[in-house]
Amino acid sequence: MGFLKSCLGFLSRVAFTSFSPFESIFSPQQPPFISTSPQTYGPSDFAGSYSPRIDPTKDCIYPGLRNVGYKPCNGISRTCWMRRAGFKDYGIKDDYEVTTPFGITREYWLTVDQADLRPDGQPKINGVALNGTYPGPIIEACWGDKIVVHVRNKYRDNGTTIHWHGLRQFRTNDMDGVNGVTQCPIAYGEEYTYEFRAQQYGHTWYHSHYSLQYPDGVAGPLIIHGPSSAEWDIDNGPIMVVDWLYNTSFAAFNCEAYDCGNETPPRADNIVVNGVGAFKQPDGKWTNNYFKTRFKSGKKHLLRLINGSAASSFVFSIDNHTMTVIASDLVAIKPYTTTSLLLGIGQRYTVVVEANQKPSLYWMRTTPAAGCSAFRKDQKGEFTQVKETTSFIAYEGAPRLPYPDSTSVKNKGVSDTCIDESHISQDRLVPIVPWEVSNKPINDVSRDSFTAGYEKNANPDLYPQLPFKHWLLASNPNSQPLWVNFSQPTILDPFTNPPFSSITRFEQSNGYIYLIVDGAFLFNPDPNFTAIPTGHPIHLHGSDFVILNQDWKPYDPASSPKDFKFDNPARRDTALLPSGGYLALAFRPDNPGAWLMHCHIAWHASSGLALQLVVRPREIPDFNGDLLAVHKGCEAWRRWDHQDPIVQTDSGI
């Protein structure tokens, strides 16, 4: 969907300049590393770094609370947010699904257009970006603010949408940004305005959900300032790690759909951190192009980790430092310390790192996780353009060297195993606000158990010009991969089942719905599907879910539930389905709407490894309003698509 048009568009444009009137206000372009005097690192070396602009101790404004005597208290304790003597505080122990302060409106403008992207100095074919930069601008707000983002599509070859990853969009299903599910794509030349309340707090990322657009550059970080479960002094901002492809992702997907030998599945070329990457030159030396962040001795630094990759998970660590983990995705947790974290695709962690080492430079390592990453390798099986030392911290006053000489902490217990924190121990990610889960699901779990399967034969019904085998979430031998209809989003008709819509409906309103996602077979023998052992990062829209259990073994309906945890289990929005095993999750059906659940490996999602969960369909109209913006956007899309038809070559998500 876009690959043929993208190639033609690329050939027709020899020179291109991206323009946005808001670039100077919101664009956080990263400067390359330049070695100049003085001889030690100082504050000026980090000018223009990727840092938050909002100071939560003074820039978060609540007119209603202020008028009755509430004052900010985050500067006194990071666990506190707003305080009034003799009254209840707003803070870390509040359930944001019940209690959220009302803030102010924060407004942003984003333009999607083709851009010349060279994060490691090498050109990307058909790069697409937000306001001309990668990653896109930091979008910031405070807990309870209203966020308004105007998205304009100036990219001729495709539609676009923006999804706000992990934000549950309570009562705003039409703002979730999934074409074919919650809206039509934004047509070329059109604008769509997203408006939603920041009910949760923490950090996440936003990205296009139009086909394979986000690995080509349409993604950026989002911060919602709020209380924290541990003290810290300095917010160093987001650290967004991605696997980077020089080719356009639409072309790379062909190697997922059709066998390309050593290029199947698609292989990334490099690792990029906050839009910066080192490049291995022909002489074997690396360019000194590393993202760096500033540490001040004796201070506690807040790092906001994000994996915005297409197909790779990483083990994150910092040489000679430990991390105190205080949030997983958008859920505040009881702090614990570790030397490394698996950062799965779509996952986020908030960590506090104390600057307690001698003033020097220390590598931040993003080690590709074994079995959960895909990079180019040579005939010896070694990475051709990838190394784990991708960025570093620099203490103020440290010698001004081009890069660190610190050594890996692998000998201190850090490994490259692809395993979630909650899988290592069910007691690691303990939410501050507890959920006590009933051991009696309100749905038929046997119906709502799905295998991450792969078709044995090319499917002639979806892309008949060039049929290919698809990934899918199969609940029975007749299941089909997801393939959305851009012009008819589910939110406008939640009661019908168009072909390949992969819809599962839930009418229940109280209790917990259990879902089982299995990496092996739940039905055997099967003439249509096979199981390929691999880890799948599963992401749910519209709600956080609890992780009842993760296991390397296939799911057994008789014995596996004995291992489920019901007493305040780990809670998040993205979790890893272990290779060949199962992931058992549960969510509350309290947010009527059409919500996507999918693998966040971009190639698998585009192949069809996804479901639509339609929650309480009869209540969707009343719960989400008149949906006039969706109707208007669909009219614009249909007009544009009629004039210049899009050939859909993947699932659309």
SULHU-V449262 format. One line per field, one symbol per residue. phi: phi as a letter, one per 30 degrees, with the letter a starting at -180 (. if undefined). psi: psi as a letter, one per 30 degrees, with the letter a starting at -180 (. if undefined). burial: I if it has 9 or more other ideal C-beta (glycine too) atoms within 8 Angstrom, else O. A space follows every 50 residues. Layout:
phi->???
psi->???
burial->???
This chain:
phi->.kddddddddddcdcbbdbbdceddcdceddddbdbdddbdbeddcdidd cdcccddbcccbeddddcjdbdbdddbddcbbbbeibddcaddddddcbb dccccccbbbbcadbdcbdcjcdcdhdbbchibbddedcbacejdccbbc cccccddbdabbccejddhdibedcdicdiccadeddeicbbccbacddc bkbabbadcdhcddddkcaadbbcdadbdbdacbcdidbccbdccddddd dddedddbdcidccdecdcacbchibadbddedidcddcbdbbccceicc ccccdbccddabcbccabeibcccdbachccdbddbcacabdcdeidbbc bcbddccdeacbdccbdeddibabbdbdddicddbbbddcaacbdeided ddadcdcdcedcjdbcddbdeddeadcdccddcdcccddcdcbddddccb cdcbddbdddccbddbdbdcdacccadcdbddadcedbdeedadccbdei dhcbcbcdbbjbccbccccbccbbdbdcbbccdadbdcccciadbccdab addddbedcdedcdccdhdebacbbdddeicbbcbbbcdcbelcbdbadc dedddddkdabcccchedceeddcidhdddeddddddddddddbedcdcb djc
psi->hfeeeeeeeeffjekkkkkkfgefefkhkkklkkjllaflkleffgkgli llfkjffffkkieeeefggklkgffekfflekkkkflklkaffkjffejk ljbakkklkkkklkljkifgfkkkkhkkljgglkllkkkkllkflkkkjj kkjgjfflallkkikfkfhkghefgfhjkfefllljlkflkkkkklkiel lblalklkgjbheefffilllkkjkallglklekjfakjjklkkkelkfe eefffeekjgbfgklkklelkkjhgkklkjlfgflkkhikkklkkkkflk kkkjkkjhlegklljklkkgklkjkfkkbhjklkklllflkkjlkflkkk lkkkiglkjakkkkkikkkkfhljlklaffgkkfgklfjfllkjkkflki lfllglllgegggklgkiklefeekfgeijkejkkjkkgjlgljeeehkk kjlkkflkjffeifeiklkklljkflfglllkjljefikeffigflilkg fhkkkjflfkakkkkkkkgakfkklkfellkjjlkjjkkklfkllkjelk kfklkjfeeeffgkkfjhlkkafklkjkjgblkklklkhgikljkkklkg jeeeeffgillkjjkieffeeeegafgeeeeeeeeeeeeeeeeikkjjga ff.
burial->IIIOIIIIIIOOOOOOOIOIOIIOOIIIOIOOIOOOOOOIIOOOIIOOII OIOIOIOOOIOIOOIIOOOIOIIIOOOIIIIIIIOOOOIIIIOIOIOOOI IOIIOIOIIIIIIIIOIOIIOIOIIIIIIIIIIIIIIIIIIIIIIIIIII IIIIIOIIIIIIIIIIIIIOOIIIIIIIIIIIIIIIIIOIOIIIOIIIII IIIIIIIIIIIIIIIIIIIIIIIIIIIIIIIIOIIIIIIIIIIIIIOIII IIIIIIIOOOOOOIOIIIIIIIIIIIIIIIOOOOOOIIIIIIIIIIIOII IIIIIIIIIIIIIIIIIIIOIOIIIIIIIIIIIOIOOIIIIIIIIIIIII IIIIIOIOOIIIIIIIIIIOOIIIIIIOOOOOIIIIIIOIIIIIIIOIOI OOIIOIOIIOOOOIOOOIOIIIIOOIOIIIIIIOIOIOOOIIIOIOOIII IIIIIOOOIOOIIOOOOIIIIIIIIOIOIIIIIIOIOIIIIIOIOOOOOI IIIIIIOIOOIIIIIIIIIIIIOOOIOOIOIOOOIIIIIIIIIIIIIIII IOIIIOOOOIOOOIIIOOIIIIIIIIIIIIIIIIIIIOIOIIIIIIIIII IIIIIIIIIIIIIIIIIOOIOOIIOOIOIIIOIIOIIIIIIOOOOIOIII III
